[in-house]
Amino acid sequence: MIDLQDRVILVTGGARGVGRAIAEGLAAQGARIVIGDILVDAGQAVAKGIGGPARFEKLDVALEGDWARVVDGTLAREGRIDALVHNAAALHIGTIENTSPEAFRRIQDVNLIGPFLGTRAVVPSMKKQGKGAIVYIGSIDGMIGMNGICAYAASKWGLRGLAKSNAMELGRAGIRVNTVCPAGGNGEMFLPWAHTLTDMPEDVAFYLGNRGISGETPFSSIANAVAYLVSDASANVTGIDLPVDGGAASGCFMPGFNLA
Ligand SMILES: NC(=O)c1ccc[n+]([C@@H]2O[C@H](COP(=O)([O-])OP(=O)(O)OC[C@H]3O[C@@H](n4cnc5c(N)ncnc54)[C@H](O)[C@@H]3O)[C@@H](O)[C@H]2O)c1
């Protein structure tokens, strides 16, 4: 039974896509949601749609000052932060030769430095509470290798390292740290490369078919995994990577072998 009644949960990147589904899913179970994102209009619309105590705060996760403002403001208003769901991330598609050092650094800034800064910002109050849950949204690209995404993959592998180190360090303070690792699906993240992807429909079909359960990962599955990990139902669970990926990170699917 997952009960999130009145839990105060900060969700980054909640203005659209997976983060929006997570924010709405946690709110539906009673949580008081704070959405942090750089997309102000979209973020405010999501918070308004959720209604009740849900709020939007402008937050660039790569900026330490933004974290201080949002975390201090939330603590002043709500008195506590029970969970941080760090979902905000950026993608860069490019071979190693087509990934500039600036692009590589920008991806680490959002996808790895962001969760580092966010964790540093929420841990002091969680320690005082003697309880807290931190969930990072990783990716199967942080569990297996894939070509053309060196900057993104490096950030997501690094995120799992951050999670495991924090899980060991913070467990005795009552703080659990876990990573949910979805497979590819949400098209909005790929929008800057949409023209490239429409030129390779066979590749996309192969990618979505190369898993035990074929097709895109439903957002609701990711949101449910997060709800479990922020709730007391997972009280003894820390340091895990939870793939929500139709089995994509578990192996390879050869269609012909199912006929053998
Ligand atoms: N889309 C996929 O196929 C896929 C696959 C595996 C994992 N994921 C992961 O799921 C999470 C959500 O992805 P999505 O598909 O919803 O992506 P998305 O691009 O649709 O949404 C990302 C959100 O993060 C916000 N964001 C980006 N940079 C930010 C910053 N500096 N500060 C604050 N907010 C910022 C964006 O404004 C946006 O609202 C990410 O961690 C992503 O890596 C996505």
The ligand as an ORCA input file, in Angstrom:
! r2SCAN-3c Opt
* xyz 0 1
  N      12.708     10.433    -23.162
  C      13.219      9.252    -23.008
  O      13.111      8.431    -23.917
  C      13.942      8.867    -21.731
  C      14.527      7.602    -21.636
  C      15.198      7.236    -20.489
  C      15.299      8.128    -19.452
  N      14.745      9.362    -19.561
  C      14.922     10.277    -18.454
  O      13.652     10.665    -17.957
  C      13.751     11.985    -17.445
  C      12.684     12.859    -18.081
  O      12.865     12.839    -19.474
  P      11.751     13.331    -20.487
  O      11.693     12.349    -21.552
  O      10.505     13.690    -19.768
  O      12.488     14.628    -21.066
  P      11.892     16.044    -21.458
  O      12.981     16.714    -22.240
  O      10.563     15.927    -22.093
  O      11.706     16.748    -20.054
  C      12.790     17.166    -19.289
  C      12.338     18.273    -18.389
  O      13.504     18.741    -17.679
  C      13.524     20.157    -17.765
  N      14.883     20.657    -17.694
  C      15.865     20.548    -18.630
  N      16.965     21.198    -18.217
  C      16.670     21.724    -16.991
  C      17.393     22.500    -16.059
  N      18.646     22.890    -16.302
  N      16.788     22.830    -14.898
  C      15.517     22.450    -14.654
  N      14.775     21.735    -15.503
  C      15.342     21.382    -16.662
  C      12.879     20.465    -19.125
  O      12.457     21.808    -19.193
  C      11.752     19.460    -19.166
  O      10.586     19.920    -18.540
  C      15.168     12.452    -17.718
  O      15.978     12.247    -16.585
  C      15.612     11.551    -18.836
  O      17.019     11.435    -18.901
  C      14.057      9.748    -20.668
*
